[in-house]
Structures are given as C-alpha cells and as structure tokens.
C-alpha cells in the first residue's frame, strides 16, 4: 500500500498549527477574563463579641455587641471578592456566625455556620466568594431567636462589580446618595421581668412593643433626617431582622428595585411597603421640590389562617355585620389589636433643599 503524500514533516507542521490555534484561544479567553478578575481581592474582617447594655424608650436591655457597636459594623465588599470573617468571643455566652442571603460555599454553609465559639475563643469563617450583589445581613447563628433579639446583627453589602469594557451588560444605575437601615423589634416587658418566657421566645414575639431603626427607637418625635437636593437619586437599603412585619409609607412614592438582594425584573412604583422578617428591599427615591416629606412606620400583622378561611367561607358576613350589628358588638375586645388600624409614626424625614450643583447636572 503506497501513501505518497504522508511524511513526518507534514504531520509536525499540522500539529504545530493546531497547537497554535489552541494556544491562541486560551490566551484570548484569559484576556477576556482579566478585567473581571482584576477587581477581586481578599477582604478580611474581625468581629469581636462583648457583653453590653443599651437603653430603648426608658428600658435598659442586656445585649451583645459586635466591635462594641449596635448594630454591628457594616461589612461592604465587591461581588467576586474573597471574604474571611474572624469571630472573637469576649462575651459571657456562646456565639456563632451566619451569612444571611449570601451564596457561601458548601463548607461554610454546612459546617462552619453551625460552629459555636465558646467564650474566650475565636474562629475564622471562610473563605467564600462574595455574591450575589445586593443587600444582605450577618448575625449570630447560635440560639438565633434570643441572640437576634439582643442585637447581634449587622448589614453585609455586596456591591456590583464593574462590567468589563465592551460588555453588553450595563453597569448598575448610579445614585447620588445611599442609606442602609435595619429594622428590628424588642419586648420591654420581657426585659423588665414581666414576662417569664424571656427575650426571643415565640410567646413574647407578638407582644414586642419597641421598634428600632439601626440604633434608635422609633418614638414618633425622633425621625431620621435624610438630606438631599432636588433631583438627586437616593437609594435606601432596607432590612428587617426583627420578628414582626414592618410597614413603611411614603405618600410621594418610591420605586422598589431589589428584593432579597436580587434586581426585580420590572421595578414597581408604590407608596407603601411591608417588610417581613428576614426580608430585604432596595427602594429608590428621586428628590422632588424643596421641602420636608415624611416616611411613616407601622406594624401590620397578617390575618390568621382562621380569619382567611372564614372570609372564604362566608364572604358576605362582614358586610352583613356592619349593616345589622351595633358597632359596639362588632369586635371582641380581645381582638382589638388585630382589627383597629395600625398606629403610624414618623420614621424618616426627606429634607430636600434647592437643586443639584451645576457640576452634578453636567455629570
């Protein structure tokens, strides 16, 4: 059998040509990934837990603090950063650490977040890659109901990484100002010894009577003031670490852009938002004409299963009762807290002054 054109030289030249093509493809792939990789870095944080005390509405609460602050210090990284968090326990109780909403690797999720750090010891959680981009939380993972009721939580913000040059995906919208607020609720009766079940017990949660926004109690006469200039875009990152559903109402309206850290496909415009326990929402406001505008807060409990089933079974019952019953006999006194309108208190003031500077308008 004769193969006249089959020579070693031809084989070598063909192989070399294929190798060149493969090498070129690999180098091109690495080049495309370089812009994304260059933004990633290793970020290390230390949280030291200590015993502490805070006063809310005249009641002193025994709490635990991260780095002597309540809530704990904000952790802010970029998407793709490698994160390590060291927990040092200098308190009198056991504690752990949980990353709420973050996509941690299986080792952290299944093993480390169940690790309990005894008093006098420390442990480093991680490494894990920060993501997804959005508003998240960190908090104690041991005896969570009580420990969250005693202040062991903080914001964990993952910023969207810049998109590579030439990418079809656009950068995240720009905002002139950003505010991060964590809502929670507390039980003064349990802390004063009037309720023997104690802080964080399921039987005390519905009686929580104090709402906090970050470190201050919501009393109606001490709203947080957010200053802005006309036309500025304001991003508010809101999280509820408490046990009750908290409702915010802003008559001028806002746009809900993210839920639990993820962008909403079709952002919604509305004037009220109920944030349930563990949930996070990002909202955007465009400052209008100069003046002071108020956000109101209330606690709105959802209907019980019995009430929902009763409405489904007897849809006309409530209307008939209002027509024929005397107003005093409509509601049993033991259910007044469910039927009466939730009390609204001012929680934020948006104070708009003048307009943007010429430089801001040019940008």
Sine and cosine of phi, psi and omega as CSV:
sin_phi,cos_phi,sin_psi,cos_psi,sin_omega,cos_omega
0.00,0.00,0.81,-0.59,-0.09,-1.00
-0.95,-0.31,0.81,-0.59,0.09,-1.00
-0.85,-0.53,1.00,-0.07,-0.16,-0.99
-0.95,0.32,-0.56,0.83,-0.09,-1.00
-1.00,-0.09,0.10,1.00,-0.06,-1.00
-1.00,-0.04,0.98,-0.21,-0.05,-1.00
-0.77,-0.64,0.46,-0.89,0.05,-1.00
-0.84,0.55,-0.58,0.82,-0.01,-1.00
-0.89,0.46,-0.65,0.76,-0.01,-1.00
-0.92,0.40,-0.64,0.77,0.02,-1.00
-0.88,0.47,-0.74,0.68,-0.06,-1.00
-0.90,0.44,-0.68,0.73,-0.01,-1.00
-0.91,0.42,-0.61,0.79,0.03,-1.00
-0.92,0.40,-0.67,0.74,0.01,-1.00
-0.91,0.43,-0.67,0.74,0.00,-1.00
-0.88,0.47,-0.63,0.78,0.02,-1.00
-0.90,0.45,-0.68,0.73,0.04,-1.00
-0.90,0.44,-0.67,0.75,0.01,-1.00
-0.87,0.49,-0.65,0.76,0.02,-1.00
-0.88,0.47,-0.65,0.76,0.00,-1.00
-0.90,0.43,-0.70,0.71,0.00,-1.00
-0.89,0.46,-0.71,0.71,-0.01,-1.00
-0.89,0.46,-0.65,0.76,0.03,-1.00
-0.88,0.48,-0.70,0.72,0.00,-1.00
-0.89,0.46,-0.66,0.75,0.01,-1.00
-0.91,0.42,-0.71,0.71,0.00,-1.00
-0.90,0.44,-0.62,0.79,0.02,-1.00
-0.91,0.42,-0.65,0.76,0.02,-1.00
-0.90,0.44,-0.68,0.73,0.03,-1.00
-0.89,0.45,-0.65,0.76,0.02,-1.00
-0.88,0.48,-0.64,0.77,0.00,-1.00
-0.93,0.37,-0.51,0.86,-0.03,-1.00
-0.99,0.11,-0.33,0.94,-0.08,-1.00
-0.83,0.56,-0.68,0.73,-0.01,-1.00
-0.86,0.51,-0.61,0.79,-0.02,-1.00
-0.96,0.28,-0.63,0.77,-0.06,-1.00
-0.93,0.36,-0.56,0.83,-0.11,-0.99
-0.90,0.44,-0.37,0.93,-0.03,-1.00
-1.00,0.08,-0.27,0.96,-0.06,-1.00
-0.98,0.18,0.62,-0.79,0.09,-1.00
-0.51,-0.86,0.28,-0.96,0.03,-1.00
-1.00,0.04,0.82,-0.58,-0.02,-1.00
-0.89,-0.45,0.80,-0.60,-0.01,-1.00
-0.89,-0.46,0.72,-0.69,-0.02,-1.00
-0.78,-0.63,0.48,-0.87,0.06,-1.00
-0.83,-0.56,0.80,-0.60,0.07,-1.00
-0.89,-0.46,0.88,-0.48,0.02,-1.00
-0.96,-0.29,0.85,-0.52,-0.04,-1.00
-1.00,-0.05,0.77,-0.64,0.05,-1.00
-0.71,-0.70,0.36,-0.93,0.12,-0.99
-0.96,0.29,0.53,-0.84,0.00,-1.00
-0.38,-0.92,-0.10,-1.00,0.00,-1.00
-0.51,-0.86,0.66,-0.76,0.10,-0.99
-0.74,-0.67,0.35,-0.94,0.05,-1.00
-0.88,-0.47,0.80,-0.60,0.01,-1.00
-0.79,-0.62,0.86,-0.50,0.01,-1.00
0.78,0.63,0.64,0.77,0.05,-1.00
1.00,0.09,-0.07,1.00,0.03,-1.00
-0.97,-0.26,0.75,-0.66,0.05,-1.00
-1.00,-0.02,0.79,-0.61,-0.01,-1.00
-0.93,-0.36,0.73,-0.69,0.19,-0.98
-0.97,0.23,0.80,-0.60,-0.04,-1.00
-0.73,-0.69,0.18,-0.98,0.26,-0.97
-0.92,-0.39,0.57,-0.82,-0.05,-1.00
-0.82,-0.57,0.51,-0.86,0.19,-0.98
-0.99,-0.11,0.83,-0.55,0.03,-1.00
0.79,0.61,0.58,0.81,0.07,-1.00
0.89,0.45,0.44,0.90,0.05,-1.00
-0.78,-0.62,0.44,-0.90,0.09,-1.00
-0.69,-0.72,0.83,-0.56,-0.22,0.98
-0.88,0.48,0.03,-1.00,0.01,-1.00
-0.91,0.42,0.24,-0.97,-0.03,-1.00
-0.88,0.47,0.58,-0.81,0.04,-1.00
-0.93,0.37,0.74,-0.68,0.14,-0.99
-0.98,-0.20,0.82,-0.57,-0.04,-1.00
-0.74,-0.68,0.84,-0.54,-0.01,-1.00
-0.71,-0.71,0.07,-1.00,0.09,-1.00
-0.97,-0.26,0.51,-0.86,0.03,-1.00
-0.82,0.58,0.77,-0.64,-0.01,-1.00
0.99,-0.12,-0.24,0.97,0.06,-1.00
-0.90,0.43,0.53,-0.85,0.09,-1.00
-1.00,-0.02,0.80,-0.60,-0.14,-0.99
-0.90,-0.44,0.69,-0.73,0.17,-0.98
-0.77,-0.64,0.69,-0.73,0.03,-1.00
-0.77,-0.64,0.88,-0.48,0.04,-1.00
-1.00,-0.05,0.78,-0.62,0.07,-1.00
-0.96,-0.28,0.87,-0.49,0.05,-1.00
-0.94,-0.33,0.85,-0.53,-0.07,-1.00
-0.98,-0.20,0.98,-0.22,0.07,-1.00
-0.95,-0.31,0.29,0.96,0.00,-1.00
-1.00,-0.08,-0.09,-1.00,-0.02,-1.00
-0.99,-0.13,0.13,0.99,-0.07,-1.00
-0.74,-0.67,0.23,-0.97,0.06,-1.00
-0.98,0.20,0.52,-0.85,0.03,-1.00
-0.54,-0.84,0.39,-0.92,0.12,-0.99
-0.74,-0.68,-0.22,-0.98,-0.03,-1.00
-0.57,-0.82,0.73,-0.68,-0.02,-1.00
-0.77,-0.64,0.67,-0.74,-0.01,-1.00
-0.96,-0.27,0.98,-0.21,-0.19,-0.98
-0.99,0.13,0.94,-0.34,0.04,-1.00
0.99,-0.13,-0.19,0.98,-0.04,-1.00
-1.00,0.04,0.51,-0.86,0.04,-1.00
-1.00,0.00,0.99,0.17,0.02,-1.00
-0.99,0.13,0.34,-0.94,-0.03,-1.00
-0.95,0.30,0.28,-0.96,-0.08,-1.00
-0.83,0.56,-0.59,0.81,-0.02,-1.00
-0.88,0.47,-0.69,0.73,0.02,-1.00
-0.94,0.34,-0.70,0.71,-0.09,-1.00
-0.92,0.39,-0.68,0.73,-0.14,-0.99
-0.99,-0.10,-0.33,0.94,-0.06,-1.00
-0.88,-0.48,-0.85,0.52,-0.19,-0.98
-0.93,0.37,-0.57,0.82,-0.05,-1.00
-0.95,0.32,-0.14,0.99,0.11,-0.99
-0.99,-0.16,-0.03,1.00,0.00,-1.00
-0.96,0.27,0.75,-0.66,0.03,-1.00
-0.96,-0.26,0.78,-0.63,-0.01,-1.00
-0.99,-0.15,0.89,-0.46,-0.01,-1.00
-0.96,0.29,0.39,-0.92,0.07,-1.00
-0.82,0.57,0.72,-0.69,0.02,-1.00
1.00,-0.01,-0.01,1.00,-0.02,-1.00
-0.89,-0.46,0.12,-0.99,0.03,-1.00
-0.61,-0.79,0.33,-0.94,0.03,-1.00
-0.43,-0.90,0.61,-0.79,0.03,-1.00
-0.97,-0.25,0.86,-0.51,0.01,-1.00
-1.00,-0.05,0.72,-0.70,0.00,-1.00
0.82,-0.57,-0.06,-1.00,0.16,0.99
-1.00,0.09,0.51,-0.86,0.17,-0.99
-0.54,-0.84,0.40,-0.92,-0.04,-1.00
-1.00,0.01,0.80,-0.60,-0.07,-1.00
-0.91,0.41,0.79,-0.61,0.04,-1.00
0.17,-0.99,0.37,-0.93,-0.04,1.00
-0.98,0.22,0.25,-0.97,0.07,-1.00
-0.90,0.44,0.68,-0.73,0.01,-1.00
0.47,-0.88,-0.19,-0.98,-0.04,-1.00
-0.99,-0.11,0.87,-0.49,-0.04,-1.00
-0.73,-0.69,-0.07,-1.00,-0.03,-1.00
-0.68,-0.74,0.37,-0.93,0.28,-0.96
-0.80,-0.59,0.51,-0.86,0.00,-1.00
-0.29,-0.96,0.14,-0.99,0.00,-1.00
-0.91,0.41,0.63,-0.78,0.00,-1.00
-0.97,-0.24,-0.03,1.00,-0.03,-1.00
-0.97,-0.25,0.78,-0.62,0.00,-1.00
0.73,0.68,0.83,0.56,-0.22,-0.97
-0.85,0.53,-0.67,0.74,-0.09,-1.00
-0.83,0.56,-0.70,0.71,0.00,-1.00
-0.97,0.23,-0.69,0.73,-0.12,-0.99
-0.94,0.35,-0.53,0.85,0.12,-0.99
-0.94,0.33,-0.52,0.85,0.05,-1.00
-0.95,0.30,-0.14,0.99,0.01,-1.00
-0.88,-0.47,0.41,0.91,0.26,-0.97
1.00,-0.04,0.10,1.00,-0.07,-1.00
-1.00,0.04,0.98,0.18,0.03,-1.00
-0.34,-0.94,0.28,-0.96,0.04,-1.00
-0.27,-0.96,0.18,-0.98,-0.02,-1.00
-1.00,0.06,0.65,-0.76,0.08,-1.00
-0.82,-0.57,0.97,-0.25,-0.08,-1.00
-0.98,-0.22,0.81,-0.59,0.10,-1.00
-0.94,-0.35,0.93,-0.37,0.00,-1.00
-0.99,0.16,0.53,-0.85,0.04,-1.00
-0.93,0.38,0.75,-0.66,0.02,-1.00
-0.96,0.30,0.54,-0.84,0.03,-1.00
-0.86,0.51,0.60,-0.80,0.00,-1.00
-0.99,0.15,0.56,-0.83,0.01,-1.00
-0.87,0.48,0.50,-0.87,0.02,-1.00
-0.86,0.51,0.70,-0.71,0.01,-1.00
1.00,0.05,-0.06,1.00,-0.01,-1.00
-0.95,0.32,0.57,-0.82,0.03,-1.00
-0.96,0.27,-0.38,0.93,0.01,-1.00
-0.99,0.17,0.81,-0.59,-0.05,-1.00
-0.98,0.17,0.35,-0.94,0.07,-1.00
-0.93,0.37,0.32,-0.95,0.05,-1.00
-0.90,0.44,0.57,-0.82,0.02,-1.00
-0.82,0.57,0.51,-0.86,-0.01,-1.00
-1.00,0.00,0.56,-0.83,0.01,-1.00
-0.81,-0.59,0.58,-0.82,0.02,-1.00
-0.97,0.24,-0.56,0.83,0.00,-1.00
-0.58,-0.81,0.46,-0.89,0.03,-1.00
-0.67,-0.74,0.67,-0.74,0.04,-1.00
-0.77,-0.64,0.63,-0.78,0.01,-1.00
-0.89,-0.46,0.84,-0.55,-0.05,-1.00
-0.75,-0.66,0.75,-0.66,0.04,-1.00
-0.92,-0.40,0.84,-0.55,0.04,-1.00
-1.00,-0.07,0.60,-0.80,0.10,-0.99
-0.49,-0.87,0.13,-0.99,0.03,-1.00
-0.64,-0.77,0.50,-0.86,-0.18,-0.98
-0.72,-0.70,0.35,-0.94,-0.04,-1.00
-0.86,-0.51,0.96,-0.27,-0.04,-1.00
-0.94,0.34,-0.55,0.84,-0.02,-1.00
-0.91,0.41,-0.68,0.73,0.02,-1.00
-0.90,0.44,-0.61,0.79,-0.03,-1.00
-0.95,0.32,-0.52,0.85,0.01,-1.00
-1.00,0.09,0.01,1.00,0.03,-1.00
1.00,0.05,0.11,0.99,0.00,-1.00
-0.97,0.23,-0.30,0.96,0.01,-1.00
-0.82,-0.57,0.91,-0.41,-0.14,-0.99
-0.97,0.25,-0.13,0.99,-0.01,-1.00
-0.97,0.26,-0.49,0.87,0.09,-1.00
1.00,0.01,0.18,-0.98,-0.06,-1.00
-0.89,0.46,0.69,-0.72,0.07,-1.00
1.00,0.10,-0.13,0.99,0.01,-1.00
-0.95,0.32,0.64,-0.77,-0.03,-1.00
-0.81,0.59,-0.51,0.86,-0.03,-1.00
-0.97,0.23,-0.21,0.98,0.01,-1.00
-0.98,-0.20,-0.30,0.96,-0.14,-0.99
-0.88,0.48,-0.66,0.75,-0.04,-1.00
-0.94,0.35,-0.27,0.96,0.02,-1.00
-0.99,-0.15,0.14,0.99,0.04,-1.00
-0.84,0.53,0.79,-0.61,-0.17,-0.98
-0.87,-0.49,0.07,1.00,0.02,-1.00
-0.79,-0.62,0.75,-0.66,0.08,-1.00
-0.95,-0.31,0.69,-0.72,0.08,-1.00
-0.88,-0.47,0.53,-0.85,0.16,-0.99
-0.84,-0.53,0.93,-0.36,-0.21,-0.98
0.84,0.55,-0.89,-0.46,-0.11,-0.99
-0.99,-0.14,-0.06,1.00,-0.10,-0.99
-0.91,-0.41,0.50,-0.87,0.04,-1.00
-0.99,0.16,0.59,-0.81,0.04,-1.00
-1.00,0.08,0.94,-0.35,-0.05,-1.00
-0.89,-0.46,-0.18,0.98,0.00,-1.00
0.99,-0.14,-0.38,0.93,-0.01,-1.00
-0.91,-0.41,0.17,0.98,-0.02,-1.00
-0.68,-0.73,0.74,0.67,-0.03,-1.00
-0.89,0.46,0.48,-0.88,0.08,-1.00
-0.97,0.23,0.75,-0.66,-0.03,-1.00
-0.99,-0.12,0.83,-0.56,0.09,-1.00
-0.95,-0.32,0.92,-0.39,-0.03,-1.00
-1.00,0.02,0.64,-0.77,0.00,-1.00
-0.47,-0.88,0.25,-0.97,0.11,-0.99
-0.94,-0.33,0.46,-0.89,-0.03,-1.00
-0.81,0.59,0.76,-0.66,0.02,-1.00
1.00,-0.04,-0.20,0.98,0.00,-1.00
-0.95,0.33,0.59,-0.81,0.07,-1.00
-0.99,-0.11,0.82,-0.58,-0.09,-1.00
-0.90,-0.45,0.78,-0.62,0.06,-1.00
-0.97,-0.25,0.79,-0.61,0.07,-1.00
-0.91,-0.42,0.87,-0.49,0.09,-1.00
-1.00,-0.09,0.89,-0.45,-0.09,-1.00
-0.89,-0.45,0.70,-0.71,0.03,-1.00
-0.66,-0.75,0.58,-0.82,0.04,-1.00
-0.90,-0.44,0.94,-0.33,0.02,-1.00
-0.98,-0.20,0.00,1.00,-0.04,-1.00
-0.99,0.11,-0.28,-0.96,-0.06,-1.00
-0.96,-0.29,-0.17,0.98,-0.10,-0.99
-0.91,-0.41,0.39,-0.92,0.07,-1.00
-0.99,0.16,0.82,-0.57,-0.05,-1.00
-0.95,-0.31,0.77,-0.64,-0.02,-1.00
-0.94,-0.33,0.74,-0.68,0.10,-1.00
-0.92,-0.39,0.70,-0.72,0.01,-1.00
-0.79,-0.62,0.75,-0.66,0.00,-1.00
-0.70,-0.72,0.96,-0.28,-0.15,-0.99
-0.84,0.54,-0.51,0.86,-0.03,-1.00
-0.96,0.27,-0.25,0.97,0.07,-1.00
1.00,0.03,0.37,-0.93,0.02,-1.00
-0.47,-0.88,0.20,-0.98,0.02,-1.00
-0.94,-0.34,0.81,-0.59,0.08,-1.00
-1.00,0.05,0.89,-0.45,-0.09,-1.00
-0.96,-0.28,-0.48,0.88,-0.06,-1.00
-0.68,-0.74,0.53,-0.85,0.12,-0.99
-0.73,-0.68,0.82,-0.57,-0.03,-1.00
0.81,0.59,0.59,0.81,0.07,-1.00
1.00,-0.01,-0.21,0.98,-0.07,-1.00
-0.97,-0.22,0.63,-0.78,0.06,-1.00
-0.90,0.43,0.64,-0.77,0.07,-1.00
-0.99,0.13,0.78,-0.63,-0.04,-1.00
-0.81,0.59,-0.65,0.76,0.03,-1.00
-0.81,-0.58,1.00,-0.05,-0.01,-1.00
-0.79,0.61,0.63,-0.77,-0.09,-1.00
-0.95,-0.30,0.63,-0.77,0.10,-1.00
-0.97,-0.23,0.82,-0.58,0.03,-1.00
-0.41,-0.91,0.13,-0.99,-0.07,-1.00
-0.93,-0.37,0.03,1.00,0.07,-1.00
-0.53,-0.85,0.43,-0.90,-0.05,-1.00
-0.50,-0.86,0.80,-0.60,0.10,-1.00
-0.98,-0.20,0.84,-0.54,-0.02,-1.00
-0.97,-0.26,0.91,-0.41,-0.04,-1.00
-1.00,0.08,0.30,-0.95,-0.05,-1.00
-0.80,0.60,0.74,-0.67,0.03,-1.00
0.99,0.11,-0.10,0.99,-0.07,-1.00
-1.00,0.01,0.42,-0.91,0.09,-1.00
-0.72,-0.69,0.63,-0.77,0.04,-1.00
-0.68,-0.73,0.64,-0.77,0.16,-0.99
-0.96,-0.27,0.76,-0.65,0.05,-1.00
-0.81,-0.58,0.45,-0.90,-0.04,-1.00
-0.81,-0.58,0.72,-0.70,0.03,-1.00
-0.83,-0.56,0.68,-0.74,0.17,-0.99
-0.97,-0.23,0.89,-0.46,-0.06,-1.00
-0.87,0.48,0.80,-0.60,-0.03,-1.00
-1.00,-0.02,-0.64,-0.77,-0.03,-1.00
-0.92,0.39,0.46,-0.89,0.00,-1.00
-0.82,0.57,0.61,-0.79,-0.02,-1.00
0.53,-0.85,0.04,-1.00,-0.01,-1.00
-0.94,-0.35,0.82,-0.58,-0.01,-1.00
-0.85,-0.53,0.61,-0.79,-0.20,-0.98
-0.94,-0.35,0.71,-0.70,0.26,-0.97
-1.00,-0.03,0.71,-0.70,0.04,-1.00
-0.93,-0.36,0.53,-0.85,-0.02,-1.00
-0.86,-0.51,0.60,-0.80,0.13,-0.99
-0.45,-0.89,0.30,-0.95,0.09,-1.00
-0.96,-0.28,0.88,-0.48,-0.04,-1.00
-0.88,-0.47,0.95,-0.30,0.00,-1.00
-0.98,0.22,0.69,-0.72,0.05,-1.00
-0.93,0.36,0.34,-0.94,0.04,-1.00
-0.92,0.39,0.53,-0.85,0.06,-1.00
-0.96,0.28,0.28,-0.96,0.02,-1.00
-0.87,0.49,-0.61,0.79,0.01,-1.00
-0.89,0.46,-0.66,0.75,0.01,-1.00
-0.92,0.40,-0.63,0.78,0.01,-1.00
-0.91,0.41,-0.71,0.70,0.00,-1.00
-0.89,0.45,-0.62,0.79,0.00,-1.00
-0.91,0.42,-0.64,0.77,0.03,-1.00
-0.91,0.41,-0.60,0.80,0.02,-1.00
-0.93,0.36,-0.62,0.79,-0.06,-1.00
-0.98,0.19,-0.58,0.81,-0.02,-1.00
-0.80,-0.60,0.96,0.29,-0.09,-1.00
-0.89,0.45,-0.40,0.91,-0.06,-1.00
-0.99,-0.17,0.04,1.00,-0.11,-0.99
-0.90,0.44,-0.72,0.69,-0.06,-1.00
-0.90,0.44,-0.65,0.76,0.01,-1.00
-0.91,0.42,-0.65,0.76,0.02,-1.00
-0.91,0.43,-0.62,0.78,0.00,-1.00
-0.89,0.46,-0.66,0.75,-0.01,-1.00
-0.93,0.38,-0.44,0.90,0.00,-1.00
-0.98,0.18,-0.62,0.78,-0.21,-0.98
-0.92,-0.39,-0.38,0.93,-0.06,-1.00
-1.00,0.02,0.48,-0.88,0.12,-0.99
-0.94,0.35,0.66,-0.75,-0.05,-1.00
-0.79,0.61,-0.56,0.83,-0.06,-1.00
-0.94,0.35,-0.32,0.95,-0.06,-1.00
-0.97,-0.24,0.13,0.99,-0.05,-1.00
-0.94,0.35,-0.62,0.78,-0.11,-0.99
-0.79,-0.62,0.67,-0.74,0.15,-0.99
-0.94,0.33,0.62,-0.78,-0.08,-1.00
-0.89,0.47,-0.44,0.90,-0.03,-1.00
-0.95,0.32,-0.21,0.98,-0.01,-1.00
-0.93,-0.38,0.25,0.97,-0.05,-1.00
-0.86,0.51,-0.59,0.81,-0.06,-1.00
-0.92,0.40,-0.34,0.94,0.01,-1.00
-1.00,0.01,-0.53,0.85,-0.15,-0.99
-1.00,-0.06,-0.47,0.88,-0.02,-1.00
-0.98,0.20,0.41,-0.91,-0.04,-1.00
-0.89,0.45,0.65,-0.76,0.02,-1.00
-0.91,0.41,0.64,-0.77,-0.03,-1.00
-0.97,0.24,0.79,-0.62,0.01,-1.00
-0.99,-0.15,0.67,-0.74,0.06,-1.00
-0.76,-0.65,0.59,-0.81,0.08,-1.00
-0.88,0.47,0.72,-0.70,0.00,-1.00
-0.85,-0.53,-0.57,0.82,0.05,-1.00
-0.73,-0.68,0.50,-0.86,0.19,-0.98
-0.84,-0.54,0.84,-0.55,0.12,-0.99
-1.00,-0.06,0.94,-0.33,-0.07,-1.00
-0.98,-0.21,0.97,-0.23,-0.06,-1.00
-0.99,-0.13,0.79,-0.61,-0.02,-1.00
-0.80,-0.60,0.80,-0.60,0.12,-0.99
0.81,0.59,-0.47,-0.88,0.01,-1.00
-0.83,-0.55,0.07,-1.00,0.06,-1.00
-0.90,0.44,0.42,-0.91,0.06,-1.00
-0.94,0.35,0.27,-0.96,0.02,-1.00
-0.86,0.50,-0.62,0.78,-0.02,-1.00
-0.89,0.45,-0.68,0.74,0.00,-1.00
-0.90,0.43,-0.62,0.78,-0.01,-1.00
-0.92,0.38,-0.59,0.81,0.02,-1.00
-0.93,0.37,-0.57,0.82,0.01,-1.00
-0.94,0.35,0.00,0.00,0.00,0.00
